[in-house]
Amino acid sequence: MSENTKTRAVVAMSGGVDSSVTAALMADQGFEVVGVTLQLYDDGAMKGRVGSCCAGQDIADARRVAQDLAIPHYVLDYETKFRESVIDDFVQTYAAGETPIPCVRCNQTVKFRDLLAAAKDLGADFLATGHYVRRVDGDEGPELHQGADPSRDQSYFMFATTREQLEYLRFPLGDMDKTETRAIADRFGLKVAAKPDSQDICFVPDGDYARTIERLMPEAAVPGDIVHVDGRVLGQHQGIIHYTVGQRRGLGLGGGDPLYVVRLEPKTNRVIVGDNDALAVTKFRVRDMNWLTAKAPTAPIRGEVKVRSTRPPVSGTLTATADGGAMVELDQPEYGVAPGQACVVYRGTRVLGGGWITPPPIGADGEKIEQLQAQPA
């Protein structure tokens, strides 16, 4: 009998190929596997067509895979938790003029807080997921590293994972690319082997964020002015929820030089636009830093900083602040640094930590950014 048969692994099964292969690998290695799928939302209800539930098909796919693997499978109703922790936060953050990342919030709350607690209640020794990241045992405990395949790496979305959670998590796909994953699915005869990857936020499957927000918070779609950084009113918008920092298309301003959204001002209900140079940022603040190092640094640290999941990292310096955030100073400008997005700092492939980009307080000159007092070294 394998030693692994004494070890219980709860696998988060979303119904996709990645989590299905994770479950298959764990079972093949002799672990006592329990599959758990989360019922998070009714897609039909989100679109105003109750009963048309795309999420239900994913649950059915996960159940079918569990049956084929001969492992127990549970469906946990987390709709209320998901709405409170993810959907409501998404709507409120957008309405506040920021650009949220609901996938991070979902990992931070529903998956690695609530589901992890459920896995422990089921007597699991660890929780395994299909994320393309790597957990490496370092000298001071487990470390979070980028996935081996840069095109699939999901570490940017995992920065909020705590060190305590990382102790309990396993990521069997971290050293693979998607081609290998699908090949393994074929080898195990999984019916989801060719299932397409999801492309949009799960509760906004049509990609129309603004329409979802208008449906859930109608008062968020209030018309206002589109204003150039020099003070000229150029046009009208139909609600700041339709815009994000760095956006160029869809401004409805006609010809002329290209203009971009530079910032959103929810208090004045204004969309501020300017040329590309107006987007350049070298210094900004981050709140709610989560450090994945043994302790939070007390002196400035150097690292590679990502301000969007699709952007390459830029070298910079982070200085922890007394309020649990950080001041970030980049070696070269980044364009389209959007409040509400994540700032994640790396050293090589290792995630050192990350936090949420905050809107800079705008002074009387329209440009001044007030800096926080840094912690003493």
Secondary structure, DSSP 8 states (H G I E B T S, - for coil): --GGGGSEEEEE--SSHHHHHHHHHHHHTT-EEEEEEEE---HHHHTT-TT--HHHHHHHHHHHHHHHHT--EEEEE-HHHHIIIIIHHHHHHHHTT----HHHHHIIIIIIIIIHHHHHHTT-SEEE---SEEEEEETTEEEEEE-SSTTT--GGGGTT--HHHHHHEE-TTTT--HHHHHHHHHHTT-TTTT-----S-TT-TTS-HHHHHHHH-GGG---EEEEETTS-EEEEES-GGG--TT--TT----SSS--EEEEEETTTTEEEEE-GGGGEEEEEEEEEEEE-SSS--SS-EEEEEESSTTS--EEEEEEEBTTS-EEEEEEEEEE---TTSEEEEEETTEEEEEEEE----B-TTS--B----B---
